[in-house]
């Protein structure tokens, strides 16, 4: 009984405060702050958008709204996948240094902040652009160095792996003088992380292996590096020609011993943007102004 009375009193006081202008309900959403993590994440999730922009996920888990949300909540959010046309957690973190300092890698907190107050404050959470110099959604402090696009076949297990790896490097920022490792940046190649069996090259032979296709992402990144003149500190060609890039433009990885690496040679942070969407894989490099 006491709890009900207290709840009614608090509700009444809040109503009076809002009416009086003491609390701006558009800026501080008190009720949203009390919601569960799942409820908060659902507010930024669009199942049709998620399915359309992440065809690899549809291949992996199906197209039901429940399955898509479960994937986003447990995997896609941390991978930096676009939940809708208006929200991407990595982009929100990148554009808001104060939140980055406060939340680190706790992605749920970024969602909760956006839902409870960030959206009302006019903070930008739209997905990072893949390759547009004049995109209005691009972080204003970054300028496009260059981009490269390759094509891949959708609707097959290989596409799932391409999507996972692409999401893994999207939005990554490399500080001046720091070294980027592709192998250490993408999610570990395990079944638990969603990877599937697909074709890989081993000693000039095509065989099935977990994560087949992730080398197209590293290769497209390397091709983008070549277009902007960013040298690799480690790069290895495939043992067989690939059909999505010219000879000498690919970069394979294998285990922890064969990797694609580069050092940010610039005096300001370098950002990687990567999108795998409807058979087009685009990697772009942005430099902070």
Short mmCIF file of the C-alpha atoms (twelve columns), coordinates in Angstrom:
data_MODEL
# 
_entry.id   MODEL 
# 
loop_
_atom_site.group_PDB 
_atom_site.id 
_atom_site.type_symbol 
_atom_site.label_atom_id 
_atom_site.label_alt_id 
_atom_site.label_comp_id 
_atom_site.label_asym_id 
_atom_site.label_seq_id 
_atom_site.Cartn_x 
_atom_site.Cartn_y 
_atom_site.Cartn_z 
_atom_site.pdbx_PDB_model_num 
ATOM 1   C CA . UNK A 1   0.000  0.000   0.000   1 
ATOM 2   C CA . UNK A 2   2.810  2.403   0.934   1 
ATOM 3   C CA . UNK A 3   4.507  1.741   -2.411  1 
ATOM 4   C CA . UNK A 4   1.331  2.633   -4.333  1 
ATOM 5   C CA . UNK A 5   0.903  5.856   -2.351  1 
ATOM 6   C CA . UNK A 6   4.519  6.860   -2.937  1 
ATOM 7   C CA . UNK A 7   4.253  6.069   -6.655  1 
ATOM 8   C CA . UNK A 8   1.118  8.228   -6.947  1 
ATOM 9   C CA . UNK A 9   2.764  11.102  -5.088  1 
ATOM 10  C CA . UNK A 10  5.889  10.936  -7.294  1 
ATOM 11  C CA . UNK A 11  3.756  10.805  -10.444 1 
ATOM 12  C CA . UNK A 12  1.730  13.786  -9.313  1 
ATOM 13  C CA . UNK A 13  4.830  15.794  -8.470  1 
ATOM 14  C CA . UNK A 14  6.409  14.956  -11.812 1 
ATOM 15  C CA . UNK A 15  3.228  16.016  -13.586 1 
ATOM 16  C CA . UNK A 16  3.231  19.340  -11.761 1 
ATOM 17  C CA . UNK A 17  6.940  19.830  -12.453 1 
ATOM 18  C CA . UNK A 18  6.504  19.219  -16.164 1 
ATOM 19  C CA . UNK A 19  3.486  21.501  -16.320 1 
ATOM 20  C CA . UNK A 20  5.438  24.194  -14.498 1 
ATOM 21  C CA . UNK A 21  8.404  23.827  -16.800 1 
ATOM 22  C CA . UNK A 22  10.731 22.635  -14.035 1 
ATOM 23  C CA . UNK A 23  11.378 19.399  -15.944 1 
ATOM 24  C CA . UNK A 24  11.575 19.397  -19.734 1 
ATOM 25  C CA . UNK A 25  9.995  16.085  -20.704 1 
ATOM 26  C CA . UNK A 26  11.452 16.411  -24.201 1 
ATOM 27  C CA . UNK A 27  14.970 16.503  -22.782 1 
ATOM 28  C CA . UNK A 28  14.767 14.029  -19.922 1 
ATOM 29  C CA . UNK A 29  12.573 10.991  -20.502 1 
ATOM 30  C CA . UNK A 30  12.228 9.677   -16.965 1 
ATOM 31  C CA . UNK A 31  9.994  6.780   -17.893 1 
ATOM 32  C CA . UNK A 32  12.345 5.620   -20.662 1 
ATOM 33  C CA . UNK A 33  15.163 5.550   -18.116 1 
ATOM 34  C CA . UNK A 34  13.213 2.939   -16.145 1 
ATOM 35  C CA . UNK A 35  12.770 0.557   -19.094 1 
ATOM 36  C CA . UNK A 36  14.676 -2.708  -19.476 1 
ATOM 37  C CA . UNK A 37  17.606 -2.978  -21.875 1 
ATOM 38  C CA . UNK A 38  15.456 -4.916  -24.350 1 
ATOM 39  C CA . UNK A 39  12.700 -2.307  -24.276 1 
ATOM 40  C CA . UNK A 40  15.161 0.533   -24.820 1 
ATOM 41  C CA . UNK A 41  16.921 -1.186  -27.717 1 
ATOM 42  C CA . UNK A 42  13.590 -1.917  -29.390 1 
ATOM 43  C CA . UNK A 43  13.012 1.834   -29.611 1 
ATOM 44  C CA . UNK A 44  15.902 2.195   -32.076 1 
ATOM 45  C CA . UNK A 45  15.281 -1.061  -33.948 1 
ATOM 46  C CA . UNK A 46  13.518 -1.348  -37.316 1 
ATOM 47  C CA . UNK A 47  13.220 -5.004  -38.365 1 
ATOM 48  C CA . UNK A 48  12.598 -4.302  -42.061 1 
ATOM 49  C CA . UNK A 49  15.533 -1.904  -42.226 1 
ATOM 50  C CA . UNK A 50  17.792 -4.333  -40.377 1 
ATOM 51  C CA . UNK A 51  16.881 -7.171  -42.717 1 
ATOM 52  C CA . UNK A 52  17.296 -5.047  -45.831 1 
ATOM 53  C CA . UNK A 53  20.701 -3.694  -44.849 1 
ATOM 54  C CA . UNK A 54  22.041 -6.905  -43.332 1 
ATOM 55  C CA . UNK A 55  21.203 -9.705  -45.755 1 
ATOM 56  C CA . UNK A 56  23.853 -11.909 -44.167 1 
ATOM 57  C CA . UNK A 57  21.862 -11.844 -40.925 1 
ATOM 58  C CA . UNK A 58  18.728 -12.989 -42.747 1 
ATOM 59  C CA . UNK A 59  20.687 -15.918 -44.156 1 
ATOM 60  C CA . UNK A 60  21.954 -16.783 -40.701 1 
ATOM 61  C CA . UNK A 61  18.834 -16.381 -38.533 1 
ATOM 62  C CA . UNK A 62  15.836 -15.917 -40.816 1 
ATOM 63  C CA . UNK A 63  13.596 -12.896 -41.385 1 
ATOM 64  C CA . UNK A 64  11.233 -13.006 -38.408 1 
ATOM 65  C CA . UNK A 65  11.184 -9.823  -36.350 1 
ATOM 66  C CA . UNK A 66  11.968 -11.739 -33.150 1 
ATOM 67  C CA . UNK A 67  15.009 -13.467 -34.649 1 
ATOM 68  C CA . UNK A 68  16.312 -10.238 -36.171 1 
ATOM 69  C CA . UNK A 69  15.939 -8.347  -32.897 1 
ATOM 70  C CA . UNK A 70  17.613 -11.148 -30.958 1 
ATOM 71  C CA . UNK A 71  20.582 -10.954 -33.344 1 
ATOM 72  C CA . UNK A 72  20.828 -7.175  -33.070 1 
ATOM 73  C CA . UNK A 73  20.517 -7.165  -29.295 1 
ATOM 74  C CA . UNK A 74  23.098 -9.926  -28.746 1 
ATOM 75  C CA . UNK A 75  25.484 -9.331  -31.658 1 
ATOM 76  C CA . UNK A 76  24.638 -6.564  -34.115 1 
ATOM 77  C CA . UNK A 77  24.682 -3.705  -31.627 1 
ATOM 78  C CA . UNK A 78  28.264 -4.428  -30.543 1 
ATOM 79  C CA . UNK A 79  29.270 -5.106  -34.156 1 
ATOM 80  C CA . UNK A 80  28.163 -1.623  -35.149 1 
ATOM 81  C CA . UNK A 81  25.366 -2.710  -37.476 1 
ATOM 82  C CA . UNK A 82  22.701 -0.200  -38.491 1 
ATOM 83  C CA . UNK A 83  19.482 -0.735  -36.565 1 
ATOM 84  C CA . UNK A 84  17.555 1.871   -38.527 1 
ATOM 85  C CA . UNK A 85  18.085 4.902   -40.725 1 
ATOM 86  C CA . UNK A 86  18.452 7.039   -37.604 1 
ATOM 87  C CA . UNK A 87  20.613 5.015   -35.213 1 
ATOM 88  C CA . UNK A 88  24.035 3.382   -35.198 1 
ATOM 89  C CA . UNK A 89  25.783 2.929   -31.858 1 
ATOM 90  C CA . UNK A 90  29.335 3.288   -33.187 1 
ATOM 91  C CA . UNK A 91  28.431 6.449   -35.074 1 
ATOM 92  C CA . UNK A 92  26.780 7.884   -31.954 1 
ATOM 93  C CA . UNK A 93  29.889 7.125   -29.928 1 
ATOM 94  C CA . UNK A 94  32.186 8.640   -32.556 1 
ATOM 95  C CA . UNK A 95  30.252 11.892  -32.761 1 
ATOM 96  C CA . UNK A 96  29.983 12.342  -28.985 1 
ATOM 97  C CA . UNK A 97  33.328 12.363  -27.209 1 
ATOM 98  C CA . UNK A 98  31.671 12.969  -23.825 1 
ATOM 99  C CA . UNK A 99  29.740 9.719   -24.147 1 
ATOM 100 C CA . UNK A 100 32.807 7.816   -25.321 1 
ATOM 101 C CA . UNK A 101 34.662 8.921   -22.192 1 
ATOM 102 C CA . UNK A 102 31.760 7.920   -19.953 1 
ATOM 103 C CA . UNK A 103 30.581 4.648   -21.510 1 
ATOM 104 C CA . UNK A 104 33.555 3.070   -23.274 1 
ATOM 105 C CA . UNK A 105 32.419 -0.188  -24.913 1 
ATOM 106 C CA . UNK A 106 29.105 -0.448  -23.050 1 
ATOM 107 C CA . UNK A 107 26.860 -0.214  -26.125 1 
ATOM 108 C CA . UNK A 108 23.580 -0.491  -24.215 1 
ATOM 109 C CA . UNK A 109 24.395 2.754   -22.435 1 
ATOM 110 C CA . UNK A 110 24.735 4.580   -25.759 1 
ATOM 111 C CA . UNK A 111 21.280 3.367   -26.772 1 
ATOM 112 C CA . UNK A 112 19.795 4.302   -23.424 1 
ATOM 113 C CA . UNK A 113 21.343 7.762   -23.580 1 
ATOM 114 C CA . UNK A 114 19.997 8.368   -27.076 1 
ATOM 115 C CA . UNK A 115 16.498 7.194   -26.156 1 
ATOM 116 C CA . UNK A 116 16.279 9.015   -22.825 1 
ATOM 117 C CA . UNK A 117 17.803 12.355  -23.798 1 
ATOM 118 C CA . UNK A 118 20.181 12.324  -26.784 1 
ATOM 119 C CA . UNK A 119 17.459 12.339  -29.420 1 
ATOM 120 C CA . UNK A 120 15.639 15.222  -27.734 1 
ATOM 121 C CA . UNK A 121 18.925 17.127  -27.484 1 
ATOM 122 C CA . UNK A 122 19.360 16.814  -31.242 1 
ATOM 123 C CA . UNK A 123 22.409 14.550  -31.083 1 
ATOM 124 C CA . UNK A 124 23.218 12.781  -34.350 1 
ATOM 125 C CA . UNK A 125 23.116 8.972   -34.291 1 
ATOM 126 C CA . UNK A 126 22.647 8.296   -38.003 1 
ATOM 127 C CA . UNK A 127 24.804 5.574   -39.620 1 
ATOM 128 C CA . UNK A 128 28.253 6.492   -40.857 1 
ATOM 129 C CA . UNK A 129 28.400 7.128   -44.607 1 
ATOM 130 C CA . UNK A 130 30.331 4.641   -46.699 1 
ATOM 131 C CA . UNK A 131 31.787 6.934   -49.323 1 
ATOM 132 C CA . UNK A 132 30.209 10.346  -49.661 1 
ATOM 133 C CA . UNK A 133 32.314 13.453  -49.171 1 
ATOM 134 C CA . UNK A 134 29.249 15.675  -48.839 1 
ATOM 135 C CA . UNK A 135 26.938 13.339  -46.953 1 
ATOM 136 C CA . UNK A 136 25.048 15.453  -44.373 1 
ATOM 137 C CA . UNK A 137 25.281 12.564  -41.907 1 
ATOM 138 C CA . UNK A 138 29.073 12.382  -42.046 1 
ATOM 139 C CA . UNK A 139 30.936 13.390  -38.886 1 
ATOM 140 C CA . UNK A 140 31.627 17.073  -39.450 1 
ATOM 141 C CA . UNK A 141 35.170 16.798  -38.116 1 
ATOM 142 C CA . UNK A 142 36.189 14.168  -40.703 1 
ATOM 143 C CA . UNK A 143 36.972 14.419  -44.403 1 
ATOM 144 C CA . UNK A 144 36.952 11.595  -46.930 1 
ATOM 145 C CA . UNK A 145 40.346 10.357  -48.110 1 
ATOM 146 C CA . UNK A 146 39.043 7.718   -50.500 1 
ATOM 147 C CA . UNK A 147 36.945 4.601   -50.907 1 
ATOM 148 C CA . UNK A 148 36.810 1.318   -52.798 1 
ATOM 149 C CA . UNK A 149 33.896 -0.993  -53.622 1 
ATOM 150 C CA . UNK A 150 33.839 -4.693  -54.512 1 
ATOM 151 C CA . UNK A 151 30.888 -6.948  -55.219 1 
ATOM 152 C CA . UNK A 152 29.866 -10.208 -53.558 1 
ATOM 153 C CA . UNK A 153 27.051 -12.721 -53.980 1 
ATOM 154 C CA . UNK A 154 24.204 -12.389 -51.509 1 
ATOM 155 C CA . UNK A 155 22.034 -15.081 -49.953 1 
ATOM 156 C CA . UNK A 156 24.839 -17.576 -49.285 1 
ATOM 157 C CA . UNK A 157 26.921 -18.435 -46.181 1 
ATOM 158 C CA . UNK A 158 29.892 -16.467 -47.514 1 
ATOM 159 C CA . UNK A 159 27.784 -13.311 -47.448 1 
ATOM 160 C CA . UNK A 160 27.155 -13.855 -43.739 1 
ATOM 161 C CA . UNK A 161 30.884 -13.792 -43.053 1 
ATOM 162 C CA . UNK A 162 31.406 -10.704 -45.217 1 
ATOM 163 C CA . UNK A 163 28.727 -8.888  -43.234 1 
ATOM 164 C CA . UNK A 164 30.190 -9.830  -39.850 1 
ATOM 165 C CA . UNK A 165 33.690 -8.702  -40.794 1 
ATOM 166 C CA . UNK A 166 32.441 -5.488  -42.422 1 
ATOM 167 C CA . UNK A 167 30.494 -4.542  -39.313 1 
ATOM 168 C CA . UNK A 168 33.549 -5.362  -37.204 1 
ATOM 169 C CA . UNK A 169 35.751 -2.680  -38.775 1 
ATOM 170 C CA . UNK A 170 33.048 -0.093  -39.423 1 
ATOM 171 C CA . UNK A 171 33.561 3.017   -37.319 1 
ATOM 172 C CA . UNK A 172 36.992 1.996   -36.020 1 
ATOM 173 C CA . UNK A 173 39.253 4.975   -35.305 1 
ATOM 174 C CA . UNK A 174 43.034 4.573   -35.464 1 
ATOM 175 C CA . UNK A 175 45.008 7.186   -33.564 1 
ATOM 176 C CA . UNK A 176 48.127 8.835   -35.055 1 
ATOM 177 C CA . UNK A 177 51.091 6.469   -34.874 1 
ATOM 178 C CA . UNK A 178 48.930 3.525   -33.780 1 
ATOM 179 C CA . UNK A 179 48.879 0.240   -35.690 1 
ATOM 180 C CA . UNK A 180 45.648 -1.315  -36.946 1 
ATOM 181 C CA . UNK A 181 45.338 -5.112  -37.104 1 
ATOM 182 C CA . UNK A 182 42.488 -6.542  -39.151 1 
ATOM 183 C CA . UNK A 183 42.648 -9.925  -37.431 1 
ATOM 184 C CA . UNK A 184 42.504 -8.393  -33.955 1 
ATOM 185 C CA . UNK A 185 39.661 -6.024  -34.882 1 
ATOM 186 C CA . UNK A 186 37.008 -8.253  -36.453 1 
ATOM 187 C CA . UNK A 187 35.052 -10.676 -34.228 1 
ATOM 188 C CA . UNK A 188 36.919 -13.916 -33.548 1 
ATOM 189 C CA . UNK A 189 36.184 -16.548 -36.193 1 
ATOM 190 C CA . UNK A 190 33.903 -18.839 -34.177 1 
ATOM 191 C CA . UNK A 191 30.484 -20.392 -34.651 1 
ATOM 192 C CA . UNK A 192 29.330 -18.474 -31.562 1 
ATOM 193 C CA . UNK A 193 30.039 -15.197 -33.365 1 
ATOM 194 C CA . UNK A 194 27.879 -16.254 -36.288 1 
ATOM 195 C CA . UNK A 195 30.507 -17.293 -38.830 1 
ATOM 196 C CA . UNK A 196 29.607 -20.012 -41.326 1 
ATOM 197 C CA . UNK A 197 31.471 -22.492 -43.480 1 
ATOM 198 C CA . UNK A 198 32.381 -21.147 -46.926 1 
ATOM 199 C CA . UNK A 199 35.127 -21.428 -49.538 1 
ATOM 200 C CA . UNK A 200 38.675 -20.489 -48.522 1 
ATOM 201 C CA . UNK A 201 42.046 -20.879 -50.253 1 
ATOM 202 C CA . UNK A 202 44.583 -23.245 -48.705 1 
ATOM 203 C CA . UNK A 203 47.846 -24.004 -50.534 1 
ATOM 204 C CA . UNK A 204 46.362 -23.080 -53.915 1 
ATOM 205 C CA . UNK A 205 43.277 -25.223 -53.359 1 
ATOM 206 C CA . UNK A 206 39.674 -24.290 -52.634 1 
ATOM 207 C CA . UNK A 207 38.322 -25.889 -49.465 1 
ATOM 208 C CA . UNK A 208 35.560 -25.206 -46.958 1 
ATOM 209 C CA . UNK A 209 36.480 -23.299 -43.833 1 
ATOM 210 C CA . UNK A 210 34.808 -21.291 -41.068 1 
ATOM 211 C CA . UNK A 211 34.698 -17.613 -41.983 1 
ATOM 212 C CA . UNK A 212 35.291 -17.946 -45.718 1 
ATOM 213 C CA . UNK A 213 34.735 -14.511 -47.259 1 
ATOM 214 C CA . UNK A 214 36.246 -12.307 -44.573 1 
ATOM 215 C CA . UNK A 215 39.317 -11.870 -46.771 1 
ATOM 216 C CA . UNK A 216 37.206 -9.909  -49.226 1 
ATOM 217 C CA . UNK A 217 36.733 -7.324  -46.496 1 
ATOM 218 C CA . UNK A 218 40.466 -7.179  -45.714 1 
ATOM 219 C CA . UNK A 219 41.211 -7.069  -49.446 1 
ATOM 220 C CA . UNK A 220 38.748 -4.243  -50.071 1 
ATOM 221 C CA . UNK A 221 40.300 -2.354  -47.166 1 
ATOM 222 C CA . UNK A 222 43.741 -2.888  -48.680 1 
ATOM 223 C CA . UNK A 223 42.503 -1.694  -52.081 1 
ATOM 224 C CA . UNK A 224 41.176 1.446   -50.397 1 
ATOM 225 C CA . UNK A 225 44.539 1.920   -48.672 1 
ATOM 226 C CA . UNK A 226 46.277 1.717   -52.049 1 
ATOM 227 C CA . UNK A 227 43.983 4.347   -53.550 1 
ATOM 228 C CA . UNK A 228 44.844 6.869   -50.807 1 
ATOM 229 C CA . UNK A 229 48.535 5.967   -50.559 1 
ATOM 230 C CA . UNK A 230 48.418 4.418   -47.100 1 
ATOM 231 C CA . UNK A 231 51.114 1.709   -46.914 1 
ATOM 232 C CA . UNK A 232 50.588 -1.640  -45.209 1 
ATOM 233 C CA . UNK A 233 52.987 -2.780  -42.513 1 
ATOM 234 C CA . UNK A 234 51.857 -6.348  -43.188 1 
ATOM 235 C CA . UNK A 235 50.038 -7.737  -46.213 1 
ATOM 236 C CA . UNK A 236 49.898 -11.138 -47.903 1 
ATOM 237 C CA . UNK A 237 48.362 -12.105 -51.282 1 
ATOM 238 C CA . UNK A 238 46.036 -15.070 -51.710 1 
ATOM 239 C CA . UNK A 239 47.510 -18.312 -53.045 1 
ATOM 240 C CA . UNK A 240 44.986 -18.112 -55.923 1 
ATOM 241 C CA . UNK A 241 43.584 -15.133 -57.861 1 
ATOM 242 C CA . UNK A 242 40.402 -13.563 -56.497 1 
ATOM 243 C CA . UNK A 243 37.568 -12.541 -58.824 1 
ATOM 244 C CA . UNK A 244 36.650 -9.287  -57.100 1 
ATOM 245 C CA . UNK A 245 39.965 -7.381  -57.341 1 
ATOM 246 C CA . UNK A 246 42.879 -6.926  -59.748 1 
ATOM 247 C CA . UNK A 247 46.051 -8.885  -59.122 1 
ATOM 248 C CA . UNK A 248 48.156 -7.376  -56.369 1 
ATOM 249 C CA . UNK A 249 45.252 -5.591  -54.709 1 
ATOM 250 C CA . UNK A 250 44.110 -8.395  -52.392 1 
ATOM 251 C CA . UNK A 251 45.090 -9.130  -48.791 1 
ATOM 252 C CA . UNK A 252 44.476 -12.502 -47.176 1 
ATOM 253 C CA . UNK A 253 44.523 -13.412 -43.493 1 
ATOM 254 C CA . UNK A 254 44.989 -16.747 -41.733 1 
ATOM 255 C CA . UNK A 255 44.802 -17.454 -38.034 1 
ATOM 256 C CA . UNK A 256 46.924 -15.060 -36.014 1 
ATOM 257 C CA . UNK A 257 50.050 -15.358 -38.153 1 
ATOM 258 C CA . UNK A 258 48.889 -13.847 -41.467 1 
ATOM 259 C CA . UNK A 259 47.317 -10.424 -41.090 1 
ATOM 260 C CA . UNK A 260 46.661 -7.071  -42.736 1 
ATOM 261 C CA . UNK A 261 48.135 -4.211  -40.746 1 
ATOM 262 C CA . UNK A 262 48.871 -0.534  -41.200 1 
ATOM 263 C CA . UNK A 263 50.079 2.380   -39.093 1 
ATOM 264 C CA . UNK A 264 48.217 5.681   -39.119 1 
ATOM 265 C CA . UNK A 265 50.882 7.859   -40.710 1 
ATOM 266 C CA . UNK A 266 48.816 11.016  -40.382 1 
ATOM 267 C CA . UNK A 267 48.874 13.563  -37.564 1 
ATOM 268 C CA . UNK A 268 45.153 13.200  -36.837 1 
ATOM 269 C CA . UNK A 269 42.860 10.193  -36.190 1 
ATOM 270 C CA . UNK A 270 41.922 7.963   -39.130 1 
ATOM 271 C CA . UNK A 271 38.441 6.433   -39.299 1 
ATOM 272 C CA . UNK A 272 37.392 3.320   -41.214 1 
ATOM 273 C CA . UNK A 273 33.845 3.138   -42.581 1 
ATOM 274 C CA . UNK A 274 32.653 -0.155  -44.059 1 
ATOM 275 C CA . UNK A 275 29.262 -1.232  -45.346 1 
ATOM 276 C CA . UNK A 276 28.145 -4.542  -46.855 1 
ATOM 277 C CA . UNK A 277 24.765 -3.968  -48.416 1 
ATOM 278 C CA . UNK A 278 22.938 -5.850  -51.166 1 
ATOM 279 C CA . UNK A 279 26.053 -7.323  -52.735 1 
ATOM 280 C CA . UNK A 280 28.193 -4.192  -52.584 1 
ATOM 281 C CA . UNK A 281 31.054 -3.959  -50.098 1 
ATOM 282 C CA . UNK A 282 32.447 -0.450  -49.646 1 
ATOM 283 C CA . UNK A 283 35.389 0.578   -47.481 1 
ATOM 284 C CA . UNK A 284 36.167 4.252   -46.967 1 
ATOM 285 C CA . UNK A 285 38.888 6.032   -45.034 1 
ATOM 286 C CA . UNK A 286 38.227 9.345   -43.317 1 
ATOM 287 C CA . UNK A 287 40.757 11.703  -41.746 1 
ATOM 288 C CA . UNK A 288 39.939 14.026  -38.891 1 
ATOM 289 C CA . UNK A 289 40.227 17.641  -39.982 1 
# 
